[in-house]
Amino acid sequence: MSIDLDDDAPKNMTVWLAALVDSGHVHVPLPAAVLPDELRAVRQMIVQMEQVWRLDMPLEPPDLDLDAATWAAGMLYRACQFFVFREIGEDAVRKTLEEKCPSLKGGTTASPEIVYSVDLLFRFLPDLIALARGIAQNDPLVVGLMDLARDWPMSSVGVRGLLELDIEGIVEHPALRRMYADRIIERADVSRLSNDDAVEAVREALGDHPGLAPALVSALSQDGHAPDNATHDRPPIESHPSH
């Protein structure tokens, strides 16, 4: 799904979220505090959307961690604003994108519930990274988004330049394991095959249909290892950030 950004928009996070899920064409307002009533509405929307997404899962997904999903929505929302409104200071961008998910306690590995819940919104992260990389590789927004991509490998399949990802919380849950493998296959992300658990998950998902992913099958035939530069971001999407 693509993300189209525009600064001419109503000042409402709920409008942004509805557009993101419905079409991927979002309109972001000028940065401002999200009011309590608006945040409650966002949380209600996430619950409703998750109930719909759950129906499409081939296996039973983890339970929803609403705090984790709400955090992810807020991070993505702010990142979209940072992309459009380039006058926002670099320190503010860094500080915001360094905020950690409140459901993680003491730096522990994310549970399947947290991984699943964050992914409800961060599944759009690769699209935003593809947009942001058009600015500059060392821009604070790009750096912050890439850090998020490393922290949340379920959501960042297809993003190049990520090494030594921790997928323990993904492959140990049957539904997440299948989702992760399906994304690797769909996006032909052979860089993810440097992990033995990912290799096994992809083999399981392909089953008797290797023709669905010839590039991955070729990589699998080489013991599941592939060079990091074998993956490419999805094509950049036209957008018009303000300066």
N, C-alpha and C positions, 0 to 999 in steps of 0.2 A: 504494500500500500504506500502511495506517495503522500508527502506532506507539502502542501502549498501554503506559504506564509504571506500575510498581508497585514499592514499596520492600521488599516482603515476598518475598524471592527468595534462591535459593542463591548463595553468593559465588563465582561462576565466570564468567569471560568467555566460555568456550566455550558454556555454556548460553545466554547472552545472544545470541551470534552465531547459533547454530542456530535459536533462536526468531525472531530478526529475519528470517532468510532464509525460514524455513518458513511463518510466519504474519504477521510484522510486529508481533506482540504480545510485547513484550519485558519482562523483569523484571530490574531492575538491583540489585545489592547495594550495600552501603555502600562508599564509595571505599577502595581498598586497592591496594597494589602488585601488579601482575600477575607471578606467579612465572615463572621461566624455563621450567619444564615446561608451564605453561599457555600461555605465549606460543608455544612450539613447536607445541602442539596447535592453536592458533588459525591459525598459518601453514599447517599441513597442511590444515585445514578450508578455508581460502581457496583453496588450490590445487585441492582437490576441487570446490569450488563453481564456480570459474572454468571448469573443464573442462565442467561441465554448462551454464553460461550461454553458453559459446562455441558450443555446438551450436545455439542459437536465433538466432544472429546471421545476418542475410541475406547479409552479406559477411564476408570473412576479417578478424577483428579483430587488433589489434596483439598482440605478445607480452606476457605477464604480467610486471610489475615487482613482485615479491613484497614488497620493502621498502616501496614506495609504497602497496600495498594494505593492508599491515599497519599502516602509519602511519594510514591513513584509518579502519581499524577501531578503533584506539585512540582517535582523536579523537572519533569518533561515540560510542563507549562512554563516554568521560569526559563528553561533552556530555549524554548521557542521565542520567548520575549528577548532574550539576549541575542539571538540570531538576527532578529528584526531591528531592534533598537541598539545600534552599535555604539551609541554614545554612553551607554552604561559603563561605568568604570571597571577596569580589569580586576581590581581587588574584590569588588562586589560579586563579579562572576565567579571568581575562584572560591570565595567563601561560601557562596550558595551551593555550588556543585560539589563541595567537599562535605556537605551535610550527610550524615549516615542514616540509614534506615532505622527508625526507632524500635523496630521489632528485634534488631540484632542486639544482643546483650553481651557486653564484654568482649566484642570482637569474635564471637563464636561463628562457626560456619552456618550459613543460612539453611534453615530447615526446608523441606519440600513445600510446606505451607507458605513460607515467605517467598521462596523462588517463584512459585506459581502466582502468587498475588502480585508481586512486583512486575512479573512478565505481562500481566493483563494490560499494563500501560507501556512498559519498556519494550514490548514487541515492536513499537514504532521507533525505537532508538536508532537502528541502522539507517532509516530514512533521514533522520535529522543529522546524523553524522555525515552522510553523503552530502547533504546541503552545506554543513558547516565547513567541510574540508575545502570548499571553494573559496573560503576566506584566506586561511593560511594554516599550515600544519602546526605551527607553534602558538597559535592564538589560544588564549585561556579557555575559550569556549570549546575548541577542539580537544585540548588537553583534558579538560574536565569531563567531556563526553566519553573520551577514550578510557579514562579511569573508570567511569561507570560501566562501560562495555566489558572491561576486564573483571570487574566485581560481579557482573551479572551475565555469565556466559550463555545462559539459556536464551537471553534476549538479543544477544549480539552476533548470532550466527550470520555469516556473510560479510562481517566487518574485517578488513585485512589489518595485519599488524599486531595481532594479539597472540601472546605466547604463554605457555605454562598456565593454562586456566584450570581452576579448581571446579570440577564438575561432580564432586562427590554427592552433593545434595540433589543432583539431577538424576544420575544413573541408578541411584538406590531406590527410586520410586518408579514403579512400572509406567505410570501415565506420563511422567516427565521424561523418562528415558525414551519412550516412544516419540514424544513430541520433539525432543532434541534431535533424534535420529532423522525424523521426517524433515526437519528444517535443514539439516546438513545435506540431505538428498535433494530437496527442493532447490537449494541455493548452490549446490555443487561446491560446497565449502570443504575442499580437500585438506585445508590447513588443520581442520579439527581432527583429522585422522592421525595426528601425532600422539593422541591419547588412546591407550589400549582399550579403555572402557568405551570410548566413543566408537572405536572400530567395531567392537563386538555389537554395540547397539545398532550400528548401521547395517551390519551383516544380518542381524535379526530382522530388521525392518525390510530389507531388500528381499530376503527369502529366496524364492525361486524366480525372481524377476530382476535380475541384474541389468537387463537392458534399459531399465528406467534411469540408470545413472552410470553411463559408461565411463565418465571421468573418475568417479569414485571407485568403480570396479578396478580401473587401471591402477589407481593408488593403492587399493587394498591388496592387489597382487604383488605389490612391492612392500609387503609387511606392514601396511597401514601408515607409512610415513610419507610426508609430502612437504615440499618447501613452503615457507611462509608466504611467499609472493604468488602462490598459486591461486589465491582468492582475490576477488575484486569487489569493491563496493558496487552496489547497484548504480546505474547511471544517475548523474546529478539531475535535480529537478529545477526548472526555471523558477526563480523567485526574485523578489525585489526588496532586499533589506534597506532600511533607512540608514543614512550616514550622518 
